[in-house]
Amino acid sequence: MEDEDRDQFGFTFTIANKSGVEHENVKITIGGMENGEFVGTDSYIFPKILVLSNDWPDTTGNQSQSFAFYEQRWNPDLAKVKAISDKAYFSIQLEGQTPIQLYDNFANGQGELVSIDIPENNIVKNDFGDLHITIETDNVFGDLIYFN
């Protein structure tokens, strides 16, 4: 059976780095919201995030990098998040900077945080856990792609 045909469990990431700077030791944290405050429960450190081509959109395909796929997907303990809230939220921290909440890239400036309803079985799989992150010069945005 091909890897592409098997169920994949956990989160996978696609990162578009439009900042013009390579990033190392970028940390994403998952957690819940308690009394309006983010409470992290588990983190993932990305390998080096490379700079994208200056030609946007880049027709050579060098527009993003993928991390944590197939058996390497990130599987945080969603039961820990569920103990805090019914939705999981994310923060991201560039090396040497303060962690920031990950805002939804497609919320049209509405200030919505990227979140996911925690499945009853605490398992995300396939496209349900596909998190896209865009690093720009002055901000970081994300969107969680999921299909049931």
Rosetta constraint file for C-alpha pairs under 8 A:
AtomPair CA 1 CA 5 HARMONIC 6.67 0.50
AtomPair CA 1 CA 6 HARMONIC 7.19 0.50
AtomPair CA 2 CA 6 HARMONIC 6.85 0.50
AtomPair CA 3 CA 70 HARMONIC 6.89 0.50
AtomPair CA 7 CA 125 HARMONIC 6.69 0.50
AtomPair CA 7 CA 126 HARMONIC 5.94 0.50
AtomPair CA 8 CA 69 HARMONIC 7.97 0.50
AtomPair CA 8 CA 70 HARMONIC 5.97 0.50
AtomPair CA 8 CA 71 HARMONIC 7.31 0.50
AtomPair CA 8 CA 73 HARMONIC 7.67 0.50
AtomPair CA 8 CA 125 HARMONIC 5.31 0.50
AtomPair CA 8 CA 126 HARMONIC 4.87 0.50
AtomPair CA 9 CA 71 HARMONIC 7.94 0.50
AtomPair CA 9 CA 73 HARMONIC 6.72 0.50
AtomPair CA 9 CA 75 HARMONIC 7.29 0.50
AtomPair CA 9 CA 123 HARMONIC 7.04 0.50
AtomPair CA 9 CA 124 HARMONIC 5.79 0.50
AtomPair CA 9 CA 125 HARMONIC 4.11 0.50
AtomPair CA 9 CA 126 HARMONIC 6.23 0.50
AtomPair CA 9 CA 129 HARMONIC 7.86 0.50
AtomPair CA 10 CA 73 HARMONIC 5.24 0.50
AtomPair CA 10 CA 74 HARMONIC 5.19 0.50
AtomPair CA 10 CA 75 HARMONIC 4.60 0.50
AtomPair CA 10 CA 76 HARMONIC 7.61 0.50
AtomPair CA 10 CA 123 HARMONIC 6.96 0.50
AtomPair CA 10 CA 124 HARMONIC 5.20 0.50
AtomPair CA 10 CA 125 HARMONIC 5.55 0.50
AtomPair CA 10 CA 126 HARMONIC 7.68 0.50
AtomPair CA 10 CA 129 HARMONIC 5.97 0.50
AtomPair CA 11 CA 68 HARMONIC 7.16 0.50
AtomPair CA 11 CA 69 HARMONIC 7.86 0.50
AtomPair CA 11 CA 73 HARMONIC 5.41 0.50
AtomPair CA 11 CA 74 HARMONIC 4.95 0.50
AtomPair CA 11 CA 75 HARMONIC 6.44 0.50
AtomPair CA 11 CA 124 HARMONIC 7.11 0.50
AtomPair CA 11 CA 125 HARMONIC 7.50 0.50
AtomPair CA 11 CA 129 HARMONIC 4.38 0.50
AtomPair CA 11 CA 130 HARMONIC 5.87 0.50
AtomPair CA 11 CA 131 HARMONIC 6.89 0.50
AtomPair CA 12 CA 66 HARMONIC 7.46 0.50
AtomPair CA 12 CA 67 HARMONIC 6.10 0.50
AtomPair CA 12 CA 68 HARMONIC 4.95 0.50
AtomPair CA 12 CA 69 HARMONIC 5.40 0.50
AtomPair CA 12 CA 73 HARMONIC 5.45 0.50
AtomPair CA 12 CA 74 HARMONIC 6.57 0.50
AtomPair CA 12 CA 129 HARMONIC 6.17 0.50
AtomPair CA 12 CA 130 HARMONIC 5.13 0.50
AtomPair CA 12 CA 131 HARMONIC 6.16 0.50
AtomPair CA 13 CA 66 HARMONIC 5.53 0.50
AtomPair CA 13 CA 67 HARMONIC 5.13 0.50
AtomPair CA 13 CA 68 HARMONIC 6.39 0.50
AtomPair CA 13 CA 69 HARMONIC 7.76 0.50
AtomPair CA 13 CA 130 HARMONIC 6.01 0.50
AtomPair CA 13 CA 131 HARMONIC 4.93 0.50
AtomPair CA 13 CA 132 HARMONIC 5.75 0.50
AtomPair CA 13 CA 133 HARMONIC 7.30 0.50
AtomPair CA 14 CA 64 HARMONIC 6.33 0.50
AtomPair CA 14 CA 65 HARMONIC 5.55 0.50
AtomPair CA 14 CA 66 HARMONIC 4.43 0.50
AtomPair CA 14 CA 67 HARMONIC 6.47 0.50
AtomPair CA 14 CA 130 HARMONIC 7.62 0.50
AtomPair CA 14 CA 131 HARMONIC 6.40 0.50
AtomPair CA 14 CA 132 HARMONIC 4.76 0.50
AtomPair CA 14 CA 133 HARMONIC 6.23 0.50
AtomPair CA 15 CA 49 HARMONIC 7.81 0.50
AtomPair CA 15 CA 64 HARMONIC 5.27 0.50
AtomPair CA 15 CA 65 HARMONIC 5.26 0.50
AtomPair CA 15 CA 66 HARMONIC 6.37 0.50
AtomPair CA 15 CA 132 HARMONIC 5.89 0.50
AtomPair CA 15 CA 133 HARMONIC 4.78 0.50
AtomPair CA 15 CA 134 HARMONIC 5.76 0.50
AtomPair CA 15 CA 135 HARMONIC 7.44 0.50
AtomPair CA 16 CA 52 HARMONIC 7.04 0.50
AtomPair CA 16 CA 63 HARMONIC 6.09 0.50
AtomPair CA 16 CA 64 HARMONIC 4.36 0.50
AtomPair CA 16 CA 65 HARMONIC 6.65 0.50
AtomPair CA 16 CA 132 HARMONIC 7.85 0.50
AtomPair CA 16 CA 133 HARMONIC 6.27 0.50
AtomPair CA 16 CA 134 HARMONIC 4.72 0.50
AtomPair CA 16 CA 135 HARMONIC 6.21 0.50
AtomPair CA 17 CA 21 HARMONIC 7.88 0.50
AtomPair CA 17 CA 22 HARMONIC 7.92 0.50
AtomPair CA 17 CA 49 HARMONIC 7.18 0.50
AtomPair CA 17 CA 50 HARMONIC 6.82 0.50
AtomPair CA 17 CA 51 HARMONIC 5.51 0.50
AtomPair CA 17 CA 52 HARMONIC 5.66 0.50
AtomPair CA 17 CA 63 HARMONIC 7.82 0.50
AtomPair CA 17 CA 64 HARMONIC 6.85 0.50
AtomPair CA 17 CA 134 HARMONIC 5.93 0.50
AtomPair CA 17 CA 135 HARMONIC 4.78 0.50
AtomPair CA 17 CA 136 HARMONIC 6.52 0.50
AtomPair CA 18 CA 51 HARMONIC 6.72 0.50
AtomPair CA 18 CA 52 HARMONIC 6.05 0.50
AtomPair CA 18 CA 134 HARMONIC 7.11 0.50
AtomPair CA 18 CA 135 HARMONIC 5.71 0.50
AtomPair CA 18 CA 136 HARMONIC 4.88 0.50
AtomPair CA 18 CA 137 HARMONIC 6.82 0.50
AtomPair CA 19 CA 51 HARMONIC 7.19 0.50
AtomPair CA 19 CA 135 HARMONIC 5.93 0.50
AtomPair CA 19 CA 136 HARMONIC 4.39 0.50
AtomPair CA 19 CA 137 HARMONIC 4.16 0.50
AtomPair CA 19 CA 138 HARMONIC 7.72 0.50
AtomPair CA 20 CA 51 HARMONIC 5.60 0.50
AtomPair CA 20 CA 52 HARMONIC 7.25 0.50
AtomPair CA 20 CA 137 HARMONIC 7.20 0.50
AtomPair CA 21 CA 50 HARMONIC 7.53 0.50
AtomPair CA 21 CA 51 HARMONIC 5.82 0.50
AtomPair CA 22 CA 48 HARMONIC 7.07 0.50
AtomPair CA 22 CA 49 HARMONIC 5.63 0.50
AtomPair CA 22 CA 50 HARMONIC 4.84 0.50
AtomPair CA 22 CA 51 HARMONIC 5.31 0.50
AtomPair CA 23 CA 48 HARMONIC 5.81 0.50
AtomPair CA 23 CA 49 HARMONIC 5.02 0.50
AtomPair CA 23 CA 50 HARMONIC 6.77 0.50
AtomPair CA 23 CA 94 HARMONIC 7.19 0.50
AtomPair CA 23 CA 95 HARMONIC 7.33 0.50
AtomPair CA 24 CA 46 HARMONIC 7.22 0.50
AtomPair CA 24 CA 47 HARMONIC 6.40 0.50
AtomPair CA 24 CA 48 HARMONIC 4.61 0.50
AtomPair CA 24 CA 49 HARMONIC 6.24 0.50
AtomPair CA 24 CA 94 HARMONIC 7.71 0.50
AtomPair CA 24 CA 95 HARMONIC 6.54 0.50
AtomPair CA 25 CA 45 HARMONIC 5.82 0.50
AtomPair CA 25 CA 46 HARMONIC 6.00 0.50
AtomPair CA 25 CA 47 HARMONIC 6.65 0.50
AtomPair CA 25 CA 48 HARMONIC 7.01 0.50
AtomPair CA 25 CA 94 HARMONIC 7.04 0.50
AtomPair CA 25 CA 95 HARMONIC 5.66 0.50
AtomPair CA 26 CA 45 HARMONIC 5.64 0.50
AtomPair CA 26 CA 46 HARMONIC 5.48 0.50
AtomPair CA 26 CA 47 HARMONIC 7.74 0.50
AtomPair CA 26 CA 92 HARMONIC 7.21 0.50
AtomPair CA 26 CA 93 HARMONIC 5.69 0.50
AtomPair CA 26 CA 94 HARMONIC 4.72 0.50
AtomPair CA 26 CA 95 HARMONIC 5.69 0.50
AtomPair CA 27 CA 43 HARMONIC 6.50 0.50
AtomPair CA 27 CA 44 HARMONIC 5.62 0.50
AtomPair CA 27 CA 45 HARMONIC 4.48 0.50
AtomPair CA 27 CA 46 HARMONIC 6.37 0.50
AtomPair CA 27 CA 92 HARMONIC 5.66 0.50
AtomPair CA 27 CA 93 HARMONIC 5.14 0.50
AtomPair CA 27 CA 94 HARMONIC 6.68 0.50
AtomPair CA 27 CA 95 HARMONIC 7.86 0.50
AtomPair CA 28 CA 43 HARMONIC 5.54 0.50
AtomPair CA 28 CA 44 HARMONIC 5.39 0.50
AtomPair CA 28 CA 45 HARMONIC 6.56 0.50
AtomPair CA 28 CA 46 HARMONIC 7.99 0.50
AtomPair CA 28 CA 90 HARMONIC 6.74 0.50
AtomPair CA 28 CA 91 HARMONIC 5.72 0.50
AtomPair CA 28 CA 92 HARMONIC 4.40 0.50
AtomPair CA 28 CA 93 HARMONIC 6.42 0.50
AtomPair CA 29 CA 40 HARMONIC 5.96 0.50
AtomPair CA 29 CA 41 HARMONIC 7.13 0.50
AtomPair CA 29 CA 42 HARMONIC 5.65 0.50
AtomPair CA 29 CA 43 HARMONIC 4.21 0.50
AtomPair CA 29 CA 44 HARMONIC 6.49 0.50
AtomPair CA 29 CA 90 HARMONIC 5.47 0.50
AtomPair CA 29 CA 91 HARMONIC 5.19 0.50
AtomPair CA 29 CA 92 HARMONIC 6.27 0.50
AtomPair CA 30 CA 40 HARMONIC 5.53 0.50
AtomPair CA 30 CA 41 HARMONIC 5.96 0.50
AtomPair CA 30 CA 42 HARMONIC 5.60 0.50
AtomPair CA 30 CA 43 HARMONIC 6.34 0.50
AtomPair CA 30 CA 76 HARMONIC 7.66 0.50
AtomPair CA 30 CA 81 HARMONIC 7.72 0.50
AtomPair CA 30 CA 88 HARMONIC 6.47 0.50
AtomPair CA 30 CA 89 HARMONIC 5.69 0.50
AtomPair CA 30 CA 90 HARMONIC 4.61 0.50
AtomPair CA 30 CA 91 HARMONIC 6.66 0.50
AtomPair CA 31 CA 38 HARMONIC 6.66 0.50
AtomPair CA 31 CA 39 HARMONIC 5.33 0.50
AtomPair CA 31 CA 40 HARMONIC 4.04 0.50
AtomPair CA 31 CA 41 HARMONIC 4.96 0.50
AtomPair CA 31 CA 42 HARMONIC 6.98 0.50
AtomPair CA 31 CA 80 HARMONIC 7.95 0.50
AtomPair CA 31 CA 81 HARMONIC 5.24 0.50
AtomPair CA 31 CA 84 HARMONIC 7.86 0.50
AtomPair CA 31 CA 88 HARMONIC 5.50 0.50
AtomPair CA 31 CA 89 HARMONIC 5.44 0.50
AtomPair CA 31 CA 90 HARMONIC 6.33 0.50
AtomPair CA 32 CA 38 HARMONIC 5.82 0.50
AtomPair CA 32 CA 39 HARMONIC 5.40 0.50
AtomPair CA 32 CA 40 HARMONIC 6.61 0.50
AtomPair CA 32 CA 41 HARMONIC 7.82 0.50
AtomPair CA 32 CA 81 HARMONIC 5.29 0.50
AtomPair CA 32 CA 82 HARMONIC 7.36 0.50
AtomPair CA 32 CA 84 HARMONIC 5.37 0.50
AtomPair CA 32 CA 85 HARMONIC 5.20 0.50
AtomPair CA 32 CA 86 HARMONIC 7.67 0.50
AtomPair CA 32 CA 87 HARMONIC 6.40 0.50
AtomPair CA 32 CA 88 HARMONIC 5.16 0.50
AtomPair CA 32 CA 89 HARMONIC 5.70 0.50
AtomPair CA 33 CA 37 HARMONIC 5.29 0.50
AtomPair CA 33 CA 38 HARMONIC 4.61 0.50
AtomPair CA 33 CA 39 HARMONIC 6.01 0.50
AtomPair CA 33 CA 84 HARMONIC 6.65 0.50
AtomPair CA 33 CA 85 HARMONIC 6.01 0.50
AtomPair CA 33 CA 87 HARMONIC 7.88 0.50
AtomPair CA 33 CA 88 HARMONIC 7.85 0.50
AtomPair CA 33 CA 89 HARMONIC 7.31 0.50
AtomPair CA 34 CA 38 HARMONIC 6.41 0.50
AtomPair CA 34 CA 39 HARMONIC 6.76 0.50
AtomPair CA 34 CA 84 HARMONIC 6.25 0.50
AtomPair CA 34 CA 85 HARMONIC 6.91 0.50
AtomPair CA 38 CA 89 HARMONIC 7.66 0.50
AtomPair CA 39 CA 84 HARMONIC 7.84 0.50
AtomPair CA 41 CA 77 HARMONIC 7.84 0.50
AtomPair CA 41 CA 80 HARMONIC 6.50 0.50
AtomPair CA 41 CA 81 HARMONIC 6.46 0.50
AtomPair CA 42 CA 76 HARMONIC 5.90 0.50
AtomPair CA 42 CA 77 HARMONIC 7.31 0.50
AtomPair CA 43 CA 76 HARMONIC 7.67 0.50
AtomPair CA 44 CA 74 HARMONIC 7.31 0.50
AtomPair CA 46 CA 67 HARMONIC 7.41 0.50
AtomPair CA 49 CA 65 HARMONIC 7.49 0.50
AtomPair CA 50 CA 65 HARMONIC 7.81 0.50
AtomPair CA 52 CA 62 HARMONIC 6.19 0.50
AtomPair CA 52 CA 63 HARMONIC 5.47 0.50
AtomPair CA 52 CA 64 HARMONIC 6.81 0.50
AtomPair CA 53 CA 58 HARMONIC 6.33 0.50
AtomPair CA 53 CA 62 HARMONIC 6.24 0.50
AtomPair CA 53 CA 63 HARMONIC 6.64 0.50
AtomPair CA 54 CA 58 HARMONIC 7.61 0.50
AtomPair CA 56 CA 63 HARMONIC 7.68 0.50
AtomPair CA 57 CA 63 HARMONIC 7.14 0.50
AtomPair CA 58 CA 62 HARMONIC 6.18 0.50
AtomPair CA 58 CA 63 HARMONIC 5.99 0.50
AtomPair CA 67 CA 73 HARMONIC 7.90 0.50
AtomPair CA 68 CA 72 HARMONIC 4.86 0.50
AtomPair CA 68 CA 73 HARMONIC 4.22 0.50
AtomPair CA 68 CA 74 HARMONIC 6.06 0.50
AtomPair CA 69 CA 73 HARMONIC 4.74 0.50
AtomPair CA 77 CA 81 HARMONIC 7.22 0.50
AtomPair CA 77 CA 122 HARMONIC 7.82 0.50
AtomPair CA 78 CA 82 HARMONIC 6.06 0.50
AtomPair CA 78 CA 88 HARMONIC 7.90 0.50
AtomPair CA 78 CA 118 HARMONIC 7.13 0.50
AtomPair CA 78 CA 122 HARMONIC 5.37 0.50
AtomPair CA 78 CA 123 HARMONIC 7.42 0.50
AtomPair CA 79 CA 83 HARMONIC 6.24 0.50
AtomPair CA 79 CA 122 HARMONIC 6.20 0.50
AtomPair CA 80 CA 84 HARMONIC 7.00 0.50
AtomPair CA 81 CA 85 HARMONIC 6.25 0.50
AtomPair CA 81 CA 86 HARMONIC 7.64 0.50
AtomPair CA 81 CA 87 HARMONIC 7.64 0.50
AtomPair CA 81 CA 88 HARMONIC 6.29 0.50
AtomPair CA 82 CA 86 HARMONIC 5.38 0.50
AtomPair CA 82 CA 87 HARMONIC 7.15 0.50
AtomPair CA 82 CA 88 HARMONIC 7.66 0.50
AtomPair CA 82 CA 118 HARMONIC 6.91 0.50
AtomPair CA 86 CA 117 HARMONIC 6.19 0.50
AtomPair CA 86 CA 118 HARMONIC 6.00 0.50
AtomPair CA 87 CA 115 HARMONIC 6.18 0.50
AtomPair CA 87 CA 116 HARMONIC 5.36 0.50
AtomPair CA 87 CA 117 HARMONIC 4.46 0.50
AtomPair CA 87 CA 118 HARMONIC 5.49 0.50
AtomPair CA 88 CA 115 HARMONIC 5.38 0.50
AtomPair CA 88 CA 116 HARMONIC 5.25 0.50
AtomPair CA 88 CA 117 HARMONIC 6.44 0.50
AtomPair CA 88 CA 118 HARMONIC 6.41 0.50
AtomPair CA 89 CA 102 HARMONIC 7.78 0.50
AtomPair CA 89 CA 113 HARMONIC 7.13 0.50
AtomPair CA 89 CA 114 HARMONIC 6.05 0.50
AtomPair CA 89 CA 115 HARMONIC 4.61 0.50
AtomPair CA 89 CA 116 HARMONIC 6.85 0.50
AtomPair CA 90 CA 101 HARMONIC 6.11 0.50
AtomPair CA 90 CA 102 HARMONIC 5.59 0.50
AtomPair CA 90 CA 113 HARMONIC 8.00 0.50
AtomPair CA 90 CA 114 HARMONIC 6.66 0.50
AtomPair CA 90 CA 115 HARMONIC 7.07 0.50
AtomPair CA 91 CA 99 HARMONIC 6.18 0.50
AtomPair CA 91 CA 100 HARMONIC 5.30 0.50
AtomPair CA 91 CA 101 HARMONIC 4.20 0.50
AtomPair CA 91 CA 102 HARMONIC 5.15 0.50
AtomPair CA 92 CA 99 HARMONIC 5.42 0.50
AtomPair CA 92 CA 100 HARMONIC 5.50 0.50
AtomPair CA 92 CA 101 HARMONIC 6.38 0.50
AtomPair CA 92 CA 102 HARMONIC 6.31 0.50
AtomPair CA 93 CA 97 HARMONIC 6.23 0.50
AtomPair CA 93 CA 98 HARMONIC 6.09 0.50
AtomPair CA 93 CA 99 HARMONIC 4.19 0.50
AtomPair CA 93 CA 100 HARMONIC 6.30 0.50
AtomPair CA 94 CA 98 HARMONIC 7.46 0.50
AtomPair CA 94 CA 99 HARMONIC 7.26 0.50
AtomPair CA 101 CA 113 HARMONIC 6.98 0.50
AtomPair CA 102 CA 113 HARMONIC 5.92 0.50
AtomPair CA 102 CA 114 HARMONIC 5.84 0.50
AtomPair CA 102 CA 140 HARMONIC 6.84 0.50
AtomPair CA 102 CA 141 HARMONIC 5.81 0.50
AtomPair CA 102 CA 142 HARMONIC 6.11 0.50
AtomPair CA 103 CA 111 HARMONIC 6.50 0.50
AtomPair CA 103 CA 112 HARMONIC 5.76 0.50
AtomPair CA 103 CA 113 HARMONIC 4.25 0.50
AtomPair CA 103 CA 114 HARMONIC 5.32 0.50
AtomPair CA 103 CA 140 HARMONIC 7.59 0.50
AtomPair CA 103 CA 141 HARMONIC 5.26 0.50
AtomPair CA 103 CA 142 HARMONIC 6.03 0.50
AtomPair CA 103 CA 143 HARMONIC 7.87 0.50
AtomPair CA 104 CA 111 HARMONIC 7.29 0.50
AtomPair CA 104 CA 112 HARMONIC 5.64 0.50
AtomPair CA 104 CA 113 HARMONIC 5.41 0.50
AtomPair CA 104 CA 114 HARMONIC 4.88 0.50
AtomPair CA 104 CA 141 HARMONIC 5.90 0.50
AtomPair CA 104 CA 142 HARMONIC 5.12 0.50
AtomPair CA 104 CA 143 HARMONIC 5.26 0.50
AtomPair CA 105 CA 141 HARMONIC 5.13 0.50
AtomPair CA 105 CA 142 HARMONIC 5.21 0.50
AtomPair CA 105 CA 143 HARMONIC 5.73 0.50
AtomPair CA 106 CA 143 HARMONIC 6.92 0.50
AtomPair CA 107 CA 111 HARMONIC 6.79 0.50
AtomPair CA 107 CA 112 HARMONIC 6.05 0.50
AtomPair CA 114 CA 142 HARMONIC 6.60 0.50
AtomPair CA 114 CA 143 HARMONIC 6.18 0.50
AtomPair CA 114 CA 144 HARMONIC 6.73 0.50
AtomPair CA 115 CA 144 HARMONIC 7.48 0.50
AtomPair CA 116 CA 144 HARMONIC 7.61 0.50
AtomPair CA 118 CA 122 HARMONIC 6.06 0.50
AtomPair CA 118 CA 123 HARMONIC 7.91 0.50
AtomPair CA 119 CA 123 HARMONIC 6.23 0.50
AtomPair CA 119 CA 124 HARMONIC 7.03 0.50
AtomPair CA 124 CA 128 HARMONIC 5.89 0.50
AtomPair CA 124 CA 129 HARMONIC 5.64 0.50
AtomPair CA 125 CA 129 HARMONIC 5.86 0.50
AtomPair CA 126 CA 130 HARMONIC 7.40 0.50
AtomPair CA 127 CA 145 HARMONIC 6.49 0.50
AtomPair CA 127 CA 146 HARMONIC 5.10 0.50
AtomPair CA 127 CA 147 HARMONIC 6.00 0.50
AtomPair CA 128 CA 144 HARMONIC 7.94 0.50
AtomPair CA 128 CA 145 HARMONIC 6.37 0.50
AtomPair CA 128 CA 146 HARMONIC 3.75 0.50
AtomPair CA 128 CA 147 HARMONIC 5.40 0.50
AtomPair CA 128 CA 148 HARMONIC 6.64 0.50
AtomPair CA 129 CA 144 HARMONIC 7.06 0.50
AtomPair CA 129 CA 145 HARMONIC 6.92 0.50
AtomPair CA 129 CA 146 HARMONIC 6.26 0.50
AtomPair CA 130 CA 144 HARMONIC 5.91 0.50
AtomPair CA 130 CA 145 HARMONIC 5.21 0.50
AtomPair CA 130 CA 146 HARMONIC 6.47 0.50
AtomPair CA 131 CA 142 HARMONIC 7.04 0.50
AtomPair CA 131 CA 143 HARMONIC 5.95 0.50
AtomPair CA 131 CA 144 HARMONIC 4.38 0.50
AtomPair CA 131 CA 145 HARMONIC 6.01 0.50
AtomPair CA 132 CA 142 HARMONIC 5.38 0.50
AtomPair CA 132 CA 143 HARMONIC 5.20 0.50
AtomPair CA 132 CA 144 HARMONIC 6.05 0.50
AtomPair CA 132 CA 145 HARMONIC 7.28 0.50
AtomPair CA 133 CA 140 HARMONIC 7.13 0.50
AtomPair CA 133 CA 141 HARMONIC 5.72 0.50
AtomPair CA 133 CA 142 HARMONIC 4.15 0.50
AtomPair CA 133 CA 143 HARMONIC 6.51 0.50
AtomPair CA 134 CA 140 HARMONIC 5.67 0.50
AtomPair CA 134 CA 141 HARMONIC 5.15 0.50
AtomPair CA 134 CA 142 HARMONIC 5.93 0.50
AtomPair CA 135 CA 139 HARMONIC 6.35 0.50
AtomPair CA 135 CA 140 HARMONIC 4.50 0.50
AtomPair CA 135 CA 141 HARMONIC 6.56 0.50
AtomPair CA 136 CA 140 HARMONIC 5.81 0.50
AtomPair CA 136 CA 141 HARMONIC 7.99 0.50
